[in-house]
Amino acid sequence: MAIKMTNYVLTWTDTDGVKRASAVSYDEGSARDRAEKLDAAQCTDIVVSEAKPGELPTPQ
C-alpha cells in the first residue's frame, strides 16, 4: 500500500495586522496544531491549505 504524503502551509494575519505565511510545510496534524497556536495568540484570517512539495505560500 502506497502512503501519500500531503504537505500543508499556513497564512494568517498577526496581531499587528501584518499578513504572514509559513516558511515551512507541515503534515496535517502539525499544521492544525500550528493553526490552533496562532488562534490562541489572537492571530486572524488563519488558513491551512494543501501545497505541492517545495511550494510555499505568499502572504495575501
RAWOPE-V934747 format. One record per run of one state. SS is the DSSP state (H for helix, E for strand, - for the rest). FROM is the first residue (numbers start at 1). TO is the last residue. Records with the same first field share a line. If there is no record, write none. Layout:
SS = FROM-TO / FROM-TO
This chain:
- = 1-6 / 14-18 / 22-25 / 27-27 / 41-43 / 52-60
E = 7-13 / 19-21 / 26-26 / 44-51
H = 28-40
